[in-house]
Every structure is written in C-alpha cells, then in structure tokens.
C-alpha cells in the first residue's frame, strides 16, 4: 500500500510481549466475522487472534503500518485480506478486516476516530487554540458517524466462542462513566441524545441486576416504540441473557393497563387529547417580536421534559412553578440549555397553553402523571411499600 509502507526496523517489532487481557472488536470487525460463515475463514481468524492474544510476533502477525499516526498494526489473514488492529491499554483492538488495497482507508478512519476525540477534549479543556497532550482516550468516536464507537470485549478464554457461536454478541466495553451508571445502587436518571450509549447502559444494568439478585428479580423494560423493545430483547438474548423474567412493553400499553387497574372509571377522551401537531396550531404564540426565538418543538420539550414531566414534577405531583423552573439549582444548565430569558418565554407559553386546554384537555404527560399518582395511592392502600 503506497501510503502505509513497512520499514525494515518495524518488521518483527511488537507492541508488547505480555499476554493481553482482552481482544476488543469494533462493530465493523464483528460484522465481518458474522458475514463469513465459512469455517476455514473463521478458524483462521480465531487462530490469528489467539496468537496475537498470547503475544505472538511473527512476520505475518505484527507489522506496524508506516503513516498511521496512532500506531496501527497489520496481521495477515490470507493472501488478500488483513486484520488491522491497535493497542488499547493492555488489550488489542481489531478495527477492520479488509483487502490489502483498503489498508490506507482503514488507517485513515482509525486516525479520524482518535482525532475527533482529541480535538473535542482539547477544545473542552483548554479552548480551541490550545493542544491537549495526546493520550489513549477512554472513549473513541465512530469515524463514520458522530456517535461513540461501539467496542466489544472478548475475554481470552472465550475466544473459541467467537468461532463456534455465530449468534453470540460479545459484551460491549463500558467507559468509567458508563460503569458508574451500571453499578450505582438505587434509581438512576440517564439523559442523552440518540447514539450516546443510553441503551447500552440500560442493557448492562439489567444484566448486572440479574447477576446480583438472580431469579428473584423481575424486570420491566418500557419504551415508546415496539421496535426498541424488540431490539433490546434481541441484544440481551444474543448476549446469552435469560429473558424469562423480563417483560418488554410500550409506554402507552403500560399506562393503559395500569390506568384500567387503578382507576377504571377515569376517561381520557380523544377529542381533548393534545398532540404536538395540535399544540403547534393553538393560539398560544405571542405576537411578532414576543417569544419568536423559541420554536414549538423547543417549548413542547420544555413542557414535557421539565415543567410537567421532570422527576421533580413527578415526585411533587404537580407541575413546576415558574420560580422552580427558572431556578438553575432545580433544573440545571446541563439538563436544560435554555437561558433565563428563554425559560421565561417558554413558561409564558406554557401558562397560555394550560389556560386554553382547561381541565378537560390533556396530553400524554398529564395521563402519565395521573396514572403514576393513582398507582402510588393504589399500591399504598394495598399494603405495598
């Protein structure tokens, strides 16, 4: 490969002689392995990875690629395909299995993954003009999409399972922050945009709780969509988890079920139901020049996520007052990015919205809060803590 050449002083040199702790696989590497059902390829891959894990350093096992800024290495799989890997602490991480003419592109993607994280950390810590001292980052960025890179960890004594079980999904490697979320006792509130690892943390938390409590524990996974329920269930099964004591359900189905149990006489009329589309068309928006910098989606999020639907509102069994909503000690800047003036504008729109729908109108947060409160009272009367 023209851009990533081998030099005489690199041949035979290895990142370390010690037996590594784990073999790490990116999702791309795992995808390649699953797509190759041929036993010959799988056995050869297993042989090469096992040799790497045990400190092998023959000519075909450990050739460092010149031009890779972050120390990529190549292992020969067969005449035409290569395993591209790097060191990651005491582990070795397989990024790609590629044809010889794709090595340059693979190394560029590895460098891009590191560079994205290093640039972000440098900007956060020191500002854009400063340079962060290079070190192995705990989290890497997916070089193709702007989300964290998913890394699967395979313990050395489980390498054979990669060969024998084509349906097995090795557990994903957690960062220290993700481990803290999984291991923290009690309830945990986890907020993040899509692709940041929330589902990964939830799955690992379910696994951890099952390991701690065994079959005594029953688990409930609630999601907005059936698709996410099916996805999480498939992930857990592929990881070898027993799902017999786990129930997967949509939030709307759960609310319907609980509502019928704790208060079957309560009616939620569709004609009074406020959807986002209906919210956008309501006469609650200020005149030109008033609150125009906030779009309906922003205000809808503030109402659902903070004013009426926050943990505080749920625990206090009422919407937040304006004073509480504006208090950055109650709703921190990390949770809500709006400044003080924007929050004031959002609350004025909320007040007009509530005044317009009155006691008859309702949105999904109203129903969820009502059901939570009714269920809490119901179970208290039944003697449950």
ABEGO torsion letter per residue (X at the ends): XAABBBBAAABGBBAEABBBABBBBBAAAAAAAAABABAAAAAAAAAAAAAAAAGBABAAABBBBBGBAAGBBBBBABAABBBBBBBBEABBBBABBBBAAAAAAAAAAAAAAAAAAAAAAAAAAAEAABBBBBBBBABBBBAABBBBBBBBBBBAAAAAAAAABAABBBBBBBBAAAAAAAABBEBBBBBBBBGAGAAAAAAAAAAAAAAAAEAABBBBBBBABAAAAAAAAAAAAAAGBBAAABBBBBAAAAAAAAAAAABAABBBBAAABBBAAAAAABBABBBBGBGAABBAAAAAAAAAAAAAABAAAAAAGBBBBAAAAABAAABBAAABABBAAAAAAAAAAAAAAAAAAEAABBBAAAAAAAAAAAAAAAAAAAGBX
